[in-house]
Amino acid sequence: MLKWIKAGAIVIALCCGLVVCNPAASFAADKAVADVLTAEQKQEIASLQKEALEQEKEIIQKYVEFGVFSEKKADQIIKHLDDRFAQLEKDGFVPKPHPHGRPLHPNK
């Protein structure tokens, strides 16, 4: 009987944690910030993201050169990077919440 009470207490605690730490609520506040980004701000972020993308591609090519990745693997990674950039561009360069409901970097 005591085992079931402990299990029930754990379930209740977990449910309370989900309500208190709901990342969707914090993303709603972040979404309001996205609405106020100017075209100039989006352009500046786009430029930085593009630079980062090009640098990541250079790194992948170095791995190919050093024999760490095959050309096929590098092409897959680069396609993924390009797809990720295209999605970010589509979303106005505003990051989406983590798909599993947890924030990537908890507030400190």
Summary of the structure (lengths in Angstrom):
residues: 108
radius of gyration: 20.7
end to end distance: 39.7
largest distance: 63.1
contacts: 221
relative contact order: 0.11
helix: 73%
strand: 0%
